[in-house]
Amino acid sequence: MPRSLFGIQFVDFFNIPKVRRLQTLSVLQWTLTFLFLGLIGAFIFVLLLLSPLAFLSAAYLIWYVYDFHTPERGGRRVKWVRRWRVWDYFRDYFPIRVIKTADLDPSRNYIFMYHPHGIMAYGAFLSFATAAGGFEEMFPGLRSTLLSLNYQFLLPLNREYAMALGECQNDAICFYSFECFKNRSF
């Protein structure tokens, strides 16, 4: 039976089928990650900086400076992060799917526009930053890259997470010619 608080009715979470609960939790996970992972990473960085483990913050800072331009150059995707099971539950919650309307030559570059995308761009994220959308199977030989705002790559943890998903800065096209991104789709 739905519960009510301030006139808003809530469903009893434990009476919902397990698969639907996992789908809901996967969307919650991504939403919280999107909103708070950067802040949590910055908080941990400062906390470590002020502790006896300050050398960890110093080591990360050196790495950050050394690796600063990687998001502009195509990121550092990690296949197993892009294939997490959580993304399948995320896809099925809405449901989100990529629809193929034409074959694409994998020796060329393509720009896919996704509009209107909203603030968090769930569909674009799932379709181009994870394997759950099926892009890799539909377009073999093409490598999808989701372009994101530059601030996504400024804060610790969030930066590494975004790059592991294969995201790169949206000004990457401005800094580097398409020749650097052979067989890529943005």
N, C-alpha and C positions, 0 to 999 in steps of 0.2 A: 504494500500500500504506500503511495507517495506520502512523503513528509512535507510539512509546510513550515516556512520560516519567513516572517514578514510578508506573507502573501505569495511567496515564491515556492512552488512545489518541487521537491527533490525526489528522485527515484532512489529506492533502496539499492545501493551499489551491489550488494551481495546476492540479489535476486536476478541480476542481469547475467546472461550466459558468459562463461569464462572468456570466450574469444572476444566478445564485445568489450569486456573489462580490459583485456590486454590492448585492444585497439584504442580505447579511451586513455589508458595509461601511456601508450606510445605517443599520442598527440600531446598529452600533458608533459611528458619528458622533453619533447622537442620545444614546446612553448617555453618551459622553464629554462631550458638550455639557452635558447635564443635570448631570453630576457636577462638572465642572471649569470651565465657562465663567465662572461668577461669581468663582471664585478667581483665574483667569487675569486677568480684568478688574480685580480689586482689586490684583493684583500689578503690572499695567501702570500703573494709576493711581498707585500709590506710587512705582514706578520713575521715571515721568515727573515726579512731584512732586520727586524728589531729583536731577533732572537739569537741564541748561540749558533743557529743554523744559517746565519747570514751568507755564508759561502755559497749556499744553494741559490739564493737570489742573485748573488754576484755572478755565478756561473750562467744562470739563465739570462741575465742582462748581457753578458758577453755574447752568448749564443744569439740573442735577439738582435743585437747590433750587427753581428756577422751575417745573419740570415734575413735582414730587414727587407731586402728586395725580392725575396722568393715569391710572395703573393702576386707581384707584378709580372713575374716570369712564368706563371703557370701553376704555382703551388707545388704541393708535395702530397699527392693522393696516396691513400692507403687502401688497398682493395678490400681488405677484410672489414674495415669501418664502413665502407660503402655498401657492403653486403650484410650488415647486421640484420638479424631477424626482426628487430623492432621496426625497421623501415617497411617491412611487409605488412605488419599490423597497422602502421601509420597509413599506408596506401589504402588498405581495406576499410578504414574508418570512414572515409569520405564518400565513395571510392574515387581514387584518382587513377587515370590511365592515359598513356600516350597513344595517340591514334596515328598510324602511318598512312599517309595519303600518296606517297611517291617514293621510289627508290632513289637513294642519293649516292653519288659517286664518292667513294671514300678517299680519293686522291685530291679532293677539293675541300675548302673551308666553307662553313656555313654559319650564319648568325640567325638564331631563332629568337623572335621577340615574344614576350609573354606579357600581355596587357589586357585588362587591368590585373595587377598582381596583388594588390593589397600591401599591407605593411610587412607581413611575415612571409608572403609568397610561398605558401605550403605546396601548391601544385608545381611551381617551378623548382623548388628545392627537391621535392621527391622525384620529379622526372629527370632532372639533370645532375643532381649532386649525390644521388644514391643509385643503386642498381635495381631497386624495387619497381621503378617505373617501366623497366624493360627496354630502355633506349639502346643499350649495348647489344641486345639480341636482335632488335629490329633494324639497327644500322651497324652491322659489323664493320670494323675498320675505322669507325668514327669514334672520337673520344669527346664526350660531353663535358663542358666546363661551365659551372654556374658563376656568373660575375656578380659580385656583391659590393656593397659600399665599403669604402676604404676603412672606416672606423671598425669594421668587423675584424680587422687584422692588427689592431693597435694593442689590445689587451691580452695579457697572458692567458693561457688555456683556451680561450675562445679562438685565438689566432691559429693555434695548432689544430684544434678541432675542425675549424673551417677548412684549413688546408688539407687535412686528412680526408675530408669529403671531396676534395678536388676543386674547391672553390678558388677563385683568384679575384684580385681587385678589378673593379669595373673600369679603371683607367688603363688596364694592361694593353688594350688595343691602341690607345693613344701613344704609349711609350715604345711599344715594339711592333714591328710590322707583322702582318699575317704570316710572313715567311717563317717566323720563329715558332708558329703554331700549326705545323703541318697536320693535316687530317684531324682537325679539331672543329668542334661546333660550340658556339657560345650562345 
